[in-house]
């Protein structure tokens, strides 16, 4: 990536605020402010606990190469005159705490960026603020100007317009999707960018979307991007884009949006891969990140990276990057990404720098081999490569390249078996590939011992991936009832072996799906497409008609992981809006 000398290397700053999270499954998408409060206000003890952790975190990421942080959030710094007195008093306490945290970040040499959703509402103020485009713009202008005037150190704001708060968020502020069309987004940008130009701040628009409403394909659709940016020419505008056309997965081609516009851009990378174990075992991203950065050499106006080393996902896994020794695997990913951008070097040079500066006792070559094998095992066994490499779209979203594993759950069921058998043409080769990957984990265990790294994490990986290998055989090979019993035994053994730590929840369901394979395949061809361009049937059936019918189909749904998906994040219904 031909990054400028002052390239932005922004790292999320959520970790210090979630060290005391107690729920079994944690929402890592943003700070859970309820953890910081007591008796209706910011708890002084919580602030006193967070402050030294925040200082340590800032110092660590700055030493690794970061020069900015992204911090939640705009809502807790803006005091709207219509807010209740109790909320205004609470926000005054937050603003005082943020002043201290901003000072710490600046001392570490880090620029400060805020995060916000479009749009956030305090309880009961939605009717007062409004949801029309004009009302949204007026509220947002007021909030940004208020904060810019009081906190000069803020350099810009990240705006998320394609996703809102999850169903499990219970806070003073709840965000909702109010920008629903490219035209509304364009109007908002035209109206508010002059304010950012006046204050010399960056308006960073995240193109991430989950498929809701006509704006929901912004992440990949060139027409939606063009309509959103039409007739805009502002030095304040920056796009922040995930490297692929879906979430943080492997086996994705580079998002072509990086080459479709001259607008300044950041590429979003994730060191704590939320779909790849969250750091419970090595899932090295350095080779993936290097490939992305090299392909961006031909892209215009790339400002740098927005690196997530803790943010993302709803999981029971809770290793904290940079603040716990257990966060090692995520720190390795963060370090290599930051150094490849800062020093304009390759992944092997970045790994060598990690050993030299952070762990000089580690022998370099065995360590590099361990990381390379972890990358191969993730690609070959956590993913099913023949399926993952296929580009499949449903409505406004690209289907994830990984179906069996989602956050901290493993789904093995008859419906999944039917789906995969429709897309995998060489099942025996895929099963052999899984077995070969397991043998690579055995080699990783030996290397971890030589390097003085946590062997227990490799054992956990081996047992988890052993279930995935058995599941692949069940899904792809001819039906054999012994494989069902074998999976039940593996699940029981897995729970016993790892009852002392957070582990994947293995969801088995062998109830038969009674549609014949031919009819099932016909349904897949009807609802899913292998090209991003919409077919006529998509515009009518999957986009319009399903959007109308989905609420009527809620009763009695129970297949695949739909029940789970309805309760997580924004809920499955969000992609049908």
Secondary structure, DSSP 8 states (H G I E B T S, - for coil): ----TT-EEEEE--GGGSTT--SSSEETTS--GGGGEETTEE-HHHHHHHHHHHHHHHHHHHHHT--EEEEE-GGGG---TTS-HHHHHHHHHHHHHHHHHHHHHHHTT-EEEEEEES-EEETT-HHHH--SHHHHHHHHHHHHHHHHHH-TTEEEEEEEEE----TT--SSEEE-----SHHHHHHHHHHHHHHHHHHT-EEEEEEEE-S-SGGGGTTT-HHHHHHHHTT---TTEEEEEESSSSSS-SS----GGGGT--SEEEEEEESS-TTTTTTSS----HHHHHHHHHHGGGSS-EEEEEEESS---EES----TTTSGGGHHHHHHHHHHHHHHHS---HHHHHHHHHHHT-TTS-HHHHHHHHHHHHHHIIIIIS-HHHHTS--EETTEE--S--SEETTEEEEEHHHHHHHHHH-S-HHHHHHHHHHHHHHHHHHHHHHHHHT--HHHHHHHHHHHHHHHHHHHHHHS---HHHHHHHHHHHHHHHHHTTTS---EEEEE-----S-HHHHHHHHHHH-BSSSS--HHIIIIIIIIHHHHGGGG-TT--STTHHHHHHSTT-GGGGG-
